[in-house]
């Protein structure tokens, strides 16, 4: 995974987030899908020997 995207677009109380969960998940999906589609259209870059991308935080 090369990116991370939150469900909430602004701070809100947990109770409000639970009430709006369906709306928030739909909105987050609509924001994330263009990034996924773009990634699938980018050409694959060959790795250069001796260089690595930074490790992901897990």
N, C-alpha and C positions, 0 to 999 in steps of 0.2 A: 504494500500500500504506500502510495506517495503523498497522500493528503488526508486531512482530517476535517470534518465539517460538523458543526454542532446542530442540534435540533432547534434550540431556541435562538432567535435572532436578536433578542433583547432580554435583559434581566426581568424575571417575573417570579412571583410567589409560587411555591410548589403546588398549592391547591389550584391556582389558576392554570398552571401547566398541565395538571392532571385533567382538568375540565376541558381543556383545549387540545388534548393529546392528538386526536385524529387530525385536526386542522394543522397542528405543528408538524406532524410527521409528513403530511401531504406536502406542505410548503418546503420542508427540508429536502424531500425527494425531488421536487421540482427544481430546487437550486442545485442539487448534486448531479442530476442526470446530464446536464450539458457538459460538466467536467468529465464525466465518464465517456460520453460520446466523443468529445474532443480527444481524449487520451487514446481511444481506439483508432482514431484517424491519423495520429502522429506516426511518422516513420520510426522504426526501431533503430536505436543507435548502437553501433558495435562498441563493446567495452574495450578500452585501451589498457593494455597490460601495465600493471603497476599502479593503477588509479582505481579508487573505489568511491562510491557514493557514501555519504555519512550514514552510520547505522541509525535505524529507526528507534525511537523511544517506545518501549513496550510496557 
